[in-house]
């Protein structure tokens, strides 16, 4: 076997879903291929971490969110909503994320066209972010999708950039309210930094899924901003609604790679 093992073959080895004689052949390939052994170890680590997700008291979490929604807002900004974190990605979600290796972050994909300066262009080539919908059976979210109000959203990414990179990901609904996916933003007294993305030449699913809090029906724009320097929630929260559109964001985040996915919120 001269080619590298596919993601499906690696997953089959981890979960025992391959016939013994076939498994022998796959393991013989692993014995002589350091790259595939490294990939297998990564899959095993993901599955082990996901097998026992942290317990979440959802009732208490919802009560805490509602309390914060009623609290005074510390930062003058457009209407703000907090999403409900609904849990960690499952093993099935991991499998779905690994399949994205072909579609996620390719240079020819118009969803990842870089704009701005040289750094932004490099980030657009080296880092791909795919928005996912679902909780267990994750699927890439397509432009124009009719999104149910209770849809769980998450993301997968690849990152082969030479320097550290960070992600801001948020949605702007038809009423101009900002809904945060990454980083989590649940307390107006805080100013979370963008999420650091580890290097990954194979897609990684970010560990939490989020249900948006009462998004307005109509057009919903999901924005991702990938930058080398850490950015903060306040850089978005303090902007007036007119400056949350893609041209204004690209102007002010010229050193970043910015993408926008438009769907229809039901």
C-alpha positions as CSV (number, residue, x, y, z in Angstrom):
1,X,0.0,0.0,0.0
2,X,1.8,3.1,-1.3
3,X,-0.8,5.8,-0.6
4,X,-1.6,7.3,2.8
5,X,-4.5,5.9,4.7
6,X,-7.8,7.9,4.4
7,X,-9.6,9.5,7.3
8,X,-12.3,6.8,7.0
9,X,-9.7,4.0,7.3
10,X,-8.1,5.7,10.3
11,X,-11.6,6.0,12.0
12,X,-12.4,2.4,11.1
13,X,-9.2,1.3,12.8
14,X,-10.0,3.3,15.9
15,X,-13.6,2.1,16.3
16,X,-13.0,-1.5,15.2
17,X,-15.2,-1.1,12.1
18,X,-12.9,-3.0,9.7
19,X,-12.5,-6.7,9.1
20,X,-9.5,-8.4,10.8
21,X,-7.8,-9.3,7.5
22,X,-8.2,-5.8,6.2
23,X,-7.0,-4.3,9.6
24,X,-3.8,-6.4,9.2
25,X,-3.1,-4.7,5.9
26,X,-3.8,-1.3,7.2
27,X,-1.6,-1.8,10.3
28,X,1.2,-3.2,8.0
29,X,1.1,0.1,6.2
30,X,1.2,2.0,9.5
31,X,4.3,0.1,10.4
32,X,6.2,1.7,7.5
33,X,4.5,5.1,7.4
34,X,5.3,7.7,10.1
35,X,2.9,10.2,8.7
36,X,-0.1,7.8,9.0
37,X,1.0,6.8,12.5
38,X,1.0,10.4,13.5
39,X,-2.5,10.9,11.9
40,X,-3.8,7.8,13.7
41,X,-2.5,9.1,17.0
42,X,-4.3,12.4,16.4
43,X,-7.6,10.6,15.7
44,X,-7.2,8.4,18.7
45,X,-6.6,11.4,20.9
46,X,-9.7,13.2,19.5
47,X,-11.9,10.2,20.1
48,X,-10.6,9.6,23.6
49,X,-11.2,13.3,24.5
50,X,-14.6,13.3,23.0
51,X,-15.7,10.0,24.5
52,X,-16.2,11.6,28.0
53,X,-17.3,15.2,27.4
54,X,-17.6,17.4,30.5
55,X,-21.0,17.3,32.2
56,X,-23.1,20.4,31.6
57,X,-25.9,21.5,33.8
58,X,-28.0,23.0,30.9
59,X,-30.8,24.3,33.2
60,X,-28.3,26.2,35.3
61,X,-26.6,27.5,32.2
62,X,-29.8,28.8,30.8
63,X,-30.7,30.5,34.0
64,X,-27.3,32.2,34.1
65,X,-27.7,33.4,30.6
66,X,-31.1,34.8,31.3
67,X,-29.8,36.7,34.3
68,X,-27.0,38.2,32.3
69,X,-29.4,39.2,29.5
70,X,-31.3,41.3,32.1
71,X,-28.1,42.9,33.5
72,X,-26.9,46.4,32.4
73,X,-24.6,46.3,29.4
74,X,-21.1,47.5,30.1
75,X,-20.1,48.3,26.5
76,X,-22.2,50.6,24.3
77,X,-22.9,48.5,21.2
78,X,-25.6,47.1,18.9
79,X,-28.0,44.6,20.5
80,X,-26.1,41.7,22.0
81,X,-27.2,38.1,22.5
82,X,-25.4,35.2,24.1
83,X,-25.6,31.7,22.6
84,X,-26.2,28.7,24.6
85,X,-23.3,26.2,24.6
86,X,-24.9,22.8,24.1
87,X,-22.0,20.5,24.5
88,X,-18.8,19.1,23.0
89,X,-18.5,17.6,19.6
90,X,-19.2,13.9,19.5
91,X,-17.2,11.1,17.8
92,X,-19.7,11.3,14.9
93,X,-19.1,15.0,14.7
94,X,-15.4,14.3,14.6
95,X,-15.8,11.9,11.7
96,X,-17.9,14.5,9.8
97,X,-15.2,17.1,10.4
98,X,-12.4,14.9,9.1
99,X,-14.3,14.4,5.9
100,X,-14.0,18.2,5.3
101,X,-10.3,17.7,4.4
102,X,-11.1,18.0,0.7
103,X,-13.5,21.0,0.9
104,X,-12.1,23.0,3.8
105,X,-9.7,25.9,3.0
106,X,-8.8,25.1,-0.5
107,X,-7.2,27.9,-2.4
108,X,-9.8,27.7,-5.2
109,X,-12.8,27.9,-2.8
110,X,-14.5,31.3,-3.1
111,X,-15.5,31.1,0.5
112,X,-11.9,31.6,1.5
113,X,-10.8,34.4,-0.9
114,X,-8.3,36.6,0.9
115,X,-8.7,40.4,0.9
116,X,-6.5,43.1,2.3
117,X,-2.7,43.1,2.6
118,X,0.0,40.5,2.2
119,X,-0.6,39.0,5.7
120,X,-4.4,38.7,5.1
121,X,-3.7,37.0,1.7
122,X,-1.4,34.5,3.3
123,X,-3.9,33.7,6.1
124,X,-6.6,33.2,3.4
125,X,-4.4,30.6,1.8
126,X,-3.2,28.9,4.9
127,X,-6.2,28.8,7.2
128,X,-9.7,27.5,6.3
129,X,-12.8,27.7,8.6
130,X,-16.0,25.8,7.8
131,X,-19.2,26.6,9.7
132,X,-21.0,23.4,10.7
133,X,-24.6,22.7,11.7
134,X,-26.0,19.9,13.8
135,X,-25.0,18.4,17.1
136,X,-24.1,14.8,16.4
137,X,-24.3,14.5,12.6
138,X,-22.5,17.6,11.6
139,X,-22.8,19.0,8.1
140,X,-21.1,22.1,6.5
141,X,-23.6,25.0,6.5
142,X,-24.3,26.1,2.9
143,X,-25.0,29.6,1.7
144,X,-28.8,30.3,1.7
145,X,-29.7,27.5,4.1
146,X,-33.0,27.9,6.0
147,X,-31.7,27.7,9.6
148,X,-34.0,26.5,12.3
149,X,-34.1,28.7,15.5
150,X,-32.7,25.8,17.6
151,X,-29.9,24.9,15.2
152,X,-26.6,24.1,16.9
153,X,-23.6,25.7,15.2
154,X,-20.0,24.9,15.4
155,X,-16.9,25.1,13.2
156,X,-14.0,23.1,11.9
157,X,-10.7,24.5,10.7
158,X,-7.4,23.7,9.1
159,X,-4.2,25.7,9.8
160,X,-0.9,25.4,8.1
161,X,0.2,29.1,8.7
162,X,3.8,29.6,9.8
163,X,2.8,31.9,12.7
164,X,0.1,31.7,15.4
165,X,-3.4,32.6,14.3
166,X,-6.6,33.5,16.1
167,X,-10.3,33.3,15.3
168,X,-13.3,35.6,15.9
169,X,-16.6,34.1,14.8
170,X,-19.9,35.8,15.2
171,X,-23.3,36.1,13.5
172,X,-25.2,39.3,12.8
173,X,-29.0,38.8,12.6
174,X,-31.6,40.8,10.6
175,X,-32.1,43.2,13.6
176,X,-28.4,44.0,13.8
177,X,-27.9,41.9,17.0
178,X,-24.5,40.2,17.4
179,X,-24.4,36.5,18.4
180,X,-21.0,35.1,19.4
181,X,-19.8,31.6,18.5
182,X,-16.1,31.9,19.2
183,X,-15.0,33.0,21.7
184,X,-17.8,32.4,24.1
185,X,-19.1,35.7,25.4
186,X,-21.5,35.5,28.2
187,X,-20.5,38.3,30.6
188,X,-20.6,41.9,29.4
189,X,-18.0,42.8,32.1
190,X,-15.4,40.7,30.2
191,X,-13.6,41.2,26.9
192,X,-12.6,37.7,25.7
193,X,-9.7,37.3,23.2
194,X,-10.0,35.5,19.9
195,X,-9.6,31.8,20.0
196,X,-6.1,30.5,19.2
197,X,-6.1,27.9,16.4
198,X,-3.4,25.2,16.7
199,X,-1.6,24.0,13.6
200,X,-3.6,21.3,11.9
201,X,-3.1,20.0,8.4
202,X,-6.2,17.8,8.9
203,X,-9.6,19.4,9.9
204,X,-10.2,19.9,13.6
205,X,-13.7,20.5,15.0
206,X,-13.8,23.2,17.7
207,X,-15.0,21.6,20.9
208,X,-18.3,23.4,21.6
209,X,-21.5,23.9,19.7
210,X,-23.7,27.0,20.2
211,X,-27.4,27.6,19.8
212,X,-28.1,31.3,19.1
213,X,-30.3,33.2,21.6
214,X,-33.5,34.2,19.9
215,X,-32.1,35.4,16.6
216,X,-34.3,37.7,14.5
217,X,-35.9,36.0,11.6
218,X,-34.5,36.8,8.2
219,X,-31.0,37.3,6.8
220,X,-28.2,36.0,9.2
221,X,-24.6,36.7,8.3
222,X,-21.9,34.5,9.9
223,X,-18.6,36.2,9.9
224,X,-15.1,34.7,10.6
225,X,-12.1,36.9,11.2
226,X,-8.7,35.1,11.2
227,X,-5.7,37.2,12.3
228,X,-2.1,36.7,13.5
229,X,-2.5,39.0,16.5
230,X,-5.2,38.3,19.1
231,X,-8.3,40.4,18.7
232,X,-11.0,41.0,21.2
233,X,-14.8,40.9,21.4
234,X,-14.9,44.6,22.2
235,X,-13.5,45.4,18.7
236,X,-16.8,44.1,17.3
237,X,-19.2,45.0,20.2
238,X,-18.3,48.7,20.1
239,X,-19.0,49.1,16.4
240,X,-22.3,50.6,15.2
241,X,-24.5,48.4,13.1
242,X,-23.5,50.2,9.9
243,X,-19.9,49.1,10.5
244,X,-20.7,45.4,10.9
245,X,-21.1,44.9,7.2
246,X,-18.3,43.1,5.3
247,X,-16.8,46.1,3.5
248,X,-16.3,48.0,6.7
249,X,-14.9,45.0,8.5
250,X,-12.5,44.3,5.8
251,X,-11.4,47.9,5.8
252,X,-10.7,47.9,9.6
253,X,-9.3,44.3,9.7
254,X,-7.1,44.7,6.7
255,X,-4.4,42.4,8.1
256,X,-6.9,39.6,8.7
257,X,-8.6,37.1,6.5
258,X,-12.4,37.7,6.7
259,X,-15.2,35.5,5.3
260,X,-19.0,35.9,5.4
261,X,-21.6,33.2,5.0
262,X,-25.2,34.4,4.6
263,X,-28.1,32.1,5.5
264,X,-31.8,32.6,6.2
265,X,-32.8,32.4,9.9
266,X,-36.3,30.8,10.4
